[in-house]
Amino acid sequence: MSDVSLKLSAKDIYEKEFERTLIRGFKPEDVDSFLDEIIADYQKMSDMNNELLKLTDENAKLKREIESLRLRVATGGHHQSQSNQTNNLDLLKRISNLEKAVFGK
């Protein structure tokens, strides 16, 4: 995945100070209120980004596991026990659910 790091953190936004002017400035309360909304949304976005990165890593891991299982089956794993077949089916179901969660239906 390409670099998806954010330039600002919620803390950066919270701690940002603006120069005050005497002429035609903004009401500090309005600016603070708006920044509070931005901080809340930004934190949610950051949390979602972190969750997406975790899910992407897990998805890649599961895809590698699928490929490994496919190779084992293709190279003579036709005589697997019932337990292994059940485990493989469970793994495929987990991967399918993960792909739906990450990429939507």
Secondary structure, DSSP 8 states (H G I E B T S, - for coil): ------SS-HHHHHH------SSS---HHHHHHHHHHHHHHHHHHHHHHHHHHHHHHHHHHHHHHHHHHHHHHHTTGGG--HHHHHHHHHHHHHHHHHHHHHH--
